[in-house]
């Protein structure tokens, strides 16, 4: 078993749990998935909308979980010798453990939210801070009502820095998460038309994101995008929450972390910036202007957290995109290679434009084309058709040669495209797979993107099955 994360006594005390069976002295980790837990982990039997973790607790124990945390109501289904911590309600028990984790840590805690760029910013912070101390961060996109407490409860006591991503699709969701995390620094990356189905306006989205300020520790700071039209509204919300230090980032002349100049390359970017009065030049190891802008927030946060700014800036040269968020995959084709850009994790109008700009900046061969494979952007409400249709402009601006669309909302874009740019349309992503595979040739750059529910990731996998992955240094796209 790995080093102890929690003693079982500390867990039981924090969760007001009743112990049953032969329990270990400690656990090395926490899990809610019996398929991926490590031996010695504590398995939390969380009851979700679609499944109940109690149905998998026996499997978890068979997979050598150290113990299972179960509810009083379901505890009778386990044998007397099963190693259990019994609580009134498992998710609330996890929240109690998260509160105990927050109380025991001396780490500088950073909370990240925003309509776009949350996960990338969190991962960049993890990269730069891990060079300077023990750093803990949310796994994947664990940013909801169970993901945040799980991530916080996993924070080791010896952490120097801790970073937590917080998301929402309704108002009133971020506030409780922020009060649990109690960040010293709160970052809002951007406000964008995301989850419009559940909000009346972008003003309401901005206010919902501003709930992160409710948990900021006394003397803490808020880091806000100065370029966005909601900067003043967010700053007022921060001041209302008695946050005295408001730090801005962006290209705006008055930004505290200000972009002076950048050069965008197909696989990276070089940046010149003023970070809180310090002149900094650095390289970002992943491409995209959106990463350049968010890197300003990352460096500002690292400086506010007490990290060395020069070391943080140097670390960004090693940044790689998170899975499904711009990963570049060279494919071997007859006569050369093609570049597959995997943006399939999620999509909204702002991130879609950023991905199209990334495609527009991608290197292609002499006979190569820029190909966009796009699925529906979901939860946009009554504005869905218009927001999809408006993507025609960035497609033309970024010299995208062919566009494949899937889903009912994307049909609005399909109709708005010039006939020469139409690659193919299907009702769902499955219907696009063979069309895309058949059209790809050496020299092409292909970008795949859509909301999670649009299921665009299988198209990426289908391309990888159809064409072997080329060496990373392959440069024969011709």
C-alpha positions in Angstrom: 0.0 0.0 0.0 1.2 3.6 -0.7 2.0 6.1 2.0 -0.9 6.8 4.4 -3.3 9.6 3.2 -5.5 9.1 6.2 -5.5 7.1 9.4 -8.7 5.3 9.8 -9.2 6.9 13.2 -8.9 10.4 11.7 -11.4 9.4 8.9 -13.9 8.0 11.4 -13.6 11.1 13.7 -14.0 13.5 10.7 -17.1 11.7 9.3 -18.7 10.8 12.7 -18.5 7.2 11.4 -19.2 3.9 13.2 -16.5 1.3 12.5 -17.3 -2.2 11.7 -15.2 -5.3 10.8 -11.4 -5.6 10.8 -10.2 -2.2 9.6 -6.6 -1.2 8.5 -4.7 1.4 10.4 -4.7 3.7 7.4 -5.6 4.1 3.8 -3.4 5.3 0.9 -6.1 6.8 -1.2 -9.8 7.4 -1.8 -11.9 6.1 -4.6 -15.5 6.1 -5.9 -14.8 3.6 -8.7 -14.3 0.0 -8.0 -12.7 -0.5 -11.4 -9.8 1.9 -10.8 -9.2 1.8 -7.1 -5.7 0.8 -5.8 -5.2 -1.8 -3.1 -5.5 -0.2 0.3 -7.9 2.6 -0.9 -11.0 3.6 0.9 -14.0 3.1 -1.4 -16.9 5.6 -1.0 -20.2 4.1 -2.0 -21.8 7.3 -3.3 -25.4 7.0 -4.6 -25.7 8.9 -7.9 -28.5 9.6 -10.3 -27.8 6.5 -12.5 -26.1 4.1 -10.1 -25.5 3.4 -6.4 -22.0 2.8 -5.2 -23.3 0.3 -2.6 -23.9 -2.1 -5.5 -20.2 -2.1 -6.2 -18.8 -2.1 -2.7 -18.4 -5.9 -2.6 -16.4 -5.7 -5.8 -14.3 -2.9 -4.3 -13.5 -5.0 -1.3 -12.7 -8.0 -3.5 -10.3 -5.7 -5.4 -8.5 -5.2 -2.1 -9.9 -1.9 -1.0 -8.8 -1.3 2.6 -12.4 -0.4 3.6 -15.7 0.8 2.3 -17.6 3.9 3.5 -21.3 3.0 3.4 -24.6 4.5 4.6 -26.3 3.3 7.7 -29.4 2.4 5.7 -27.4 0.0 3.4 -24.9 -1.4 5.9 -27.0 -4.4 6.6 -26.3 -5.9 3.2 -22.6 -6.5 4.2 -21.2 -9.2 6.3 -20.2 -8.6 9.9 -16.5 -9.0 9.0 -16.6 -6.5 6.1 -14.2 -3.6 6.9 -16.7 -0.6 6.9 -17.0 2.9 8.1 -20.7 3.5 8.4 -22.1 7.0 8.1 -25.5 8.6 7.9 -25.1 9.6 4.2 -21.9 8.8 2.1 -21.6 12.0 0.1 -22.1 14.1 3.3 -19.4 11.9 5.0 -17.1 12.7 2.1 -17.8 16.4 2.5 -17.0 16.1 6.2 -13.7 14.4 5.3 -13.0 17.2 2.8 -13.5 19.8 5.5 -11.1 18.0 7.7 -8.5 17.9 4.9 -8.9 21.6 4.4 -8.5 22.2 8.1 -5.3 20.2 8.4 -3.5 21.6 5.3 -1.1 24.6 5.4 -1.1 24.7 1.6 -1.7 27.8 -0.4 -5.1 26.9 -2.0 -6.1 28.1 -5.4 -9.7 27.8 -6.8 -10.3 27.9 -10.5 -13.6 28.5 -12.3 -14.9 30.1 -15.5 -16.9 29.2 -18.6 -13.9 28.0 -20.5 -10.3 27.2 -19.7 -10.8 25.8 -16.2 -9.1 22.5 -16.6 -6.2 23.8 -18.7 -5.5 26.5 -16.2 -5.6 24.1 -13.3 -3.2 21.7 -15.1 -0.8 24.6 -15.9 -0.9 25.7 -12.3 -0.1 22.1 -11.3 2.8 22.0 -13.7 4.4 25.3 -12.5 3.9 24.8 -8.8 4.9 21.1 -8.7 8.5 22.4 -9.6 8.5 24.3 -6.3 6.8 22.2 -3.7 4.4 19.3 -3.0 1.4 20.1 -5.2 -2.0 18.6 -5.2 -4.7 19.2 -7.9 -8.1 18.0 -8.9 -8.0 14.9 -11.1 -9.4 15.2 -14.6 -12.4 17.5 -14.5 -13.6 16.6 -11.0 -15.3 19.9 -10.5 -18.9 19.2 -9.3 -20.7 18.4 -6.1 -18.9 15.1 -5.6 -15.7 15.8 -7.5 -14.6 18.8 -5.5 -15.0 17.1 -2.0 -13.3 14.0 -3.3 -10.4 16.1 -4.7 -10.1 18.0 -1.4 -10.3 14.9 0.8 -7.5 13.5 -1.3 -5.2 16.4 -0.5 -2.2 15.2 1.4 -1.4 16.9 4.7 2.1 17.8 3.6 1.0 19.7 0.4 2.5 23.1 -0.2 0.1 24.0 -2.9 -3.4 22.8 -3.7 -5.5 23.6 -6.8 -9.2 22.9 -7.2 -11.4 23.3 -10.2 -15.0 24.3 -9.7 -17.8 24.0 -12.3 -21.5 24.5 -12.6 -24.5 24.5 -14.9 -27.0 26.1 -12.5 -26.7 29.0 -10.1 -26.1 28.2 -6.5 -23.7 25.3 -7.2 -20.3 27.0 -7.0 -20.9 28.8 -3.6 -21.0 25.6 -1.5 -18.0 24.2 -3.3 -16.0 27.5 -2.7 -17.0 27.4 1.0 -15.6 23.9 1.2 -12.3 24.7 -0.6 -11.8 28.1 1.0 -9.2 29.3 -1.5 -6.6 31.9 -0.8 -6.7 32.8 -4.5 -9.8 32.5 -6.8 -9.4 32.6 -10.6 -12.2 33.2 -13.0 -10.8 32.5 -16.5 -13.7 33.9 -18.7 -17.4 34.4 -18.9 -19.0 32.9 -22.1 -22.4 31.7 -23.4 -22.2 28.2 -21.8 -25.2 26.4 -20.2 -27.5 29.2 -21.6 -30.3 26.7 -21.4 -30.3 27.1 -17.6 -29.6 30.9 -17.4 -31.6 33.9 -18.6 -28.5 35.9 -19.6 -24.7 36.1 -19.5 -25.0 38.5 -16.5 -26.5 35.6 -14.6 -23.7 33.3 -15.6 -21.2 35.9 -14.4 -22.9 36.1 -11.1 -23.0 32.3 -10.8 -19.3 32.1 -11.4 -18.7 34.9 -8.9 -20.0 32.6 -6.2 -16.4 31.4 -5.9 -15.7 34.6 -4.0 -18.0 33.4 -1.2 -15.3 31.0 0.0 -12.2 33.1 -0.4 -10.1 33.3 2.8 -9.7 36.7 4.6 -6.8 38.5 2.9 -7.2 36.5 -0.2 -7.2 37.5 -3.9 -9.3 37.3 -7.0 -7.8 37.0 -10.4 -10.0 38.2 -13.3 -9.9 38.5 -17.0 -9.5 42.2 -17.8 -10.3 41.8 -21.5 -13.8 40.5 -21.0 -16.9 42.7 -20.8 -17.7 41.2 -17.4 -14.6 42.4 -15.6 -16.3 45.2 -13.8 -19.3 43.1 -12.8 -17.0 40.4 -11.4 -14.8 42.9 -9.6 -17.8 44.4 -7.9 -18.9 40.9 -6.8 -15.4 40.4 -5.4 -15.5 43.6 -3.5 -18.9 42.8 -2.2 -17.4 39.6 -0.8 -14.8 41.8 0.9 -11.9 40.6 -1.3 -9.4 43.5 -1.1 -6.9 42.3 -3.7 -8.2 42.1 -7.2 -5.6 41.2 -9.9 -6.5 41.4 -13.6 -4.9 39.7 -16.5 -5.1 40.0 -20.3 -4.1 42.4 -23.1 -5.8 45.4 -21.6 -3.4 48.3 -20.9 -4.5 48.3 -17.2 -4.1 44.5 -16.7 -1.8 43.6 -13.8 -0.6 40.5 -15.6 -0.4 42.0 -19.2 0.4 40.4 -22.5 2.9 42.6 -24.3 3.6 40.4 -27.3 3.3 36.8 -28.4 4.2 34.6 -31.4 2.0 31.7 -32.1 3.6 28.6 -33.7 1.8 25.4 -34.8 3.1 23.5 -31.7 3.9 26.2 -29.1 3.9 29.9 -28.4 6.5 32.4 -27.2 5.3 35.2 -24.8 6.5 38.5 -23.5 4.5 39.7 -20.6 4.4 42.0 -17.6 3.5 39.9 -14.6 2.7 42.1 -11.5 5.4 44.5 -12.5 8.0 41.9 -13.6 9.1 41.7 -17.2 8.9 38.0 -18.2 9.6 36.2 -21.4 8.7 32.5 -21.7 7.7 29.7 -24.0 4.4 27.6 -23.7 4.8 24.1 -24.9 1.3 23.8 -26.3 -0.3 26.0 -29.0 -3.2 28.4 -28.9 -3.8 32.0 -28.1 -6.3 31.1 -25.4 -3.4 29.3 -23.5 -1.3 32.4 -23.8 -3.9 34.5 -22.2 -4.6 32.0 -19.4 -0.9 31.6 -18.8 -1.0 35.2 -17.5 -3.4 34.2 -14.8 -1.3 31.1 -14.0 1.8 33.2 -13.5 0.0 35.8 -11.5 -1.5 33.1 -9.2 1.9 31.4 -8.7 3.5 34.7 -7.7 0.6 35.5 -5.3 1.0 32.0 -3.8 4.7 32.8 -3.0 6.2 30.7 -5.8 9.3 31.8 -7.8 8.0 33.6 -10.9 11.1 32.7 -13.0 10.8 29.0 -12.3 7.0 29.1 -13.0 7.6 30.8 -16.3 10.3 28.3 -17.4 8.0 25.4 -16.4 5.4 26.4 -19.0 7.7 25.2 -21.8 6.7 21.7 -20.7 3.0 22.3 -20.9 1.0 19.7 -22.9 -2.7 19.9 -23.6 -5.0 17.8 -21.4 -6.6 14.8 -23.1 -9.2 15.9 -25.6 -8.3 19.5 -25.3 -5.9 20.1 -28.2 -3.8 16.9 -28.1 -1.9 16.7 -31.4 -1.6 13.2 -32.9 0.4 12.6 -36.1 -1.1 9.9 -38.3 0.8 7.8 -40.8 -0.9 7.8 -44.3 0.2 6.7 -47.7 2.7 9.3 -48.9 3.2 11.1 -45.6 1.4 12.1 -42.4 -1.6 14.0 -41.3 -2.1 15.9 -38.1 -5.1 15.0 -35.9 -6.0 17.6 -33.3 -8.2 16.1 -30.6 -10.5 18.8 -29.1 -13.3 16.3 -28.5 -13.7 16.6 -24.7 -16.2 19.5 -24.8 -17.4 22.6 -26.7 -19.0 25.9 -26.4 -19.0 29.0 -28.7 -15.8 30.4 -27.2 -13.8 27.2 -27.1 -15.0 26.3 -30.6 -13.6 29.6 -31.9 -10.3 28.9 -30.1 -10.1 25.4 -31.6 -10.8 26.8 -35.1 -8.0 29.3 -34.6 -5.7 26.5 -33.5 -6.6 24.6 -36.7 -6.0 27.8 -38.7 -2.5 28.0 -37.3 -1.7 24.3 -37.8 1.0 23.4 -40.3 -0.3 21.5 -43.4 1.5 19.9 -46.3 1.7 21.3 -49.9 -1.5 19.4 -50.8 -2.9 19.4 -47.3 -6.2 20.9 -46.2 -7.6 22.1 -42.9 -10.6 19.9 -41.9 -13.0 20.6 -39.1 -15.2 17.8 -37.7 -17.8 19.4 -35.5 -20.5 18.1 -33.2 -23.3 20.0 -31.5 -22.6 22.5 -28.7 -25.2 21.6 -26.1 -27.1 23.4 -23.4 -27.4 26.7 -25.5 -31.1 27.0 -25.2 -33.0 29.2 -27.7 -29.8 30.7 -29.1 -28.4 27.3 -30.2 -29.1 27.7 -33.9 -27.8 31.2 -34.1 -24.6 30.4 -32.1 -23.9 27.4 -34.4 -24.6 29.4 -37.5 -22.1 32.1 -36.4 -19.2 29.7 -36.5 -19.2 30.1 -40.3 -17.2 33.3 -39.9 -14.3 31.9 -37.9 -14.2 28.9 -40.2 -13.6 31.2 -43.2 -11.2 33.5 -41.2 -9.0 30.5 -40.3 -9.0 29.1 -43.9 -10.7 25.9 -43.0 -11.1 24.0 -46.3 -13.7 21.3 -45.3 -16.2 21.0 -42.5 -18.0 17.9 -41.4 -21.0 18.4 -39.1 -23.1 16.1 -36.9 -26.2 16.8 -34.8 -29.4 18.8 -35.2 -27.9 22.1 -34.0 -24.9 21.8 -36.3 -27.2 21.6 -39.2 -27.6 25.4 -38.8 -23.9 25.8 -39.5 -24.0 23.3 -42.3 -26.6 25.4 -44.1 -24.6 28.6 -43.5 -21.4 27.2 -45.1 -20.4 27.9 -48.7 -21.0 24.7 -50.7 -17.3 24.3 -51.4 -16.6 24.0 -47.7 -19.1 21.3 -47.0 -17.4 18.0 -46.3 -20.3 16.0 -45.0 -23.3 16.0 -42.6 -24.8 13.3 -40.4 -27.5 13.2 -37.8 -25.0 11.8 -35.2 -21.2 11.4 -34.9 -21.3 7.7 -35.8 -22.6 8.6 -39.2 -19.6 10.8 -39.8 -16.8 8.3 -39.0 -16.5 6.6 -42.4 -16.9 9.9 -44.3 -14.0 11.5 -42.4 -11.8 8.5 -42.6 -12.3 8.2 -46.4 -11.5 11.9 -47.1 -8.2 12.3 -45.1 -5.0 12.4 -47.0 -1.3 13.1 -46.4 -0.7 16.8 -45.5 -4.1 17.4 -43.9 -4.8 18.8 -40.4 -8.0 17.5 -38.9 -9.6 19.0 -35.8 -12.4 17.1 -34.0 -14.6 19.0 -31.5 -18.1 18.9 -29.9 -19.8 18.8 -26.5 -19.5 15.6 -24.5 -23.0 14.6 -25.3 -22.2 14.9 -29.0 -19.8 11.9 -28.7 -17.1 13.2 -31.0 -14.3 11.2 -29.2 -15.2 8.0 -31.0 -14.3 9.7 -34.3 -10.8 10.4 -32.9 -10.5 6.8 -31.9 -11.7 5.7 -35.4 -9.1 7.8 -37.1 -6.4 6.3 -34.8 -7.6 2.8 -35.7 -7.7 3.5 -39.4 -4.2 5.1 -39.5 -1.2 4.2 -37.4 0.3 6.8 -35.2 3.3 8.3 -36.8 6.5 9.2 -34.9 6.2 12.4 -32.9 8.9 14.1 -34.9 7.4 13.1 -38.3 7.5 16.1 -40.6 6.5 14.4 -43.9 3.1 15.9 -44.3 3.2 16.4 -48.0 
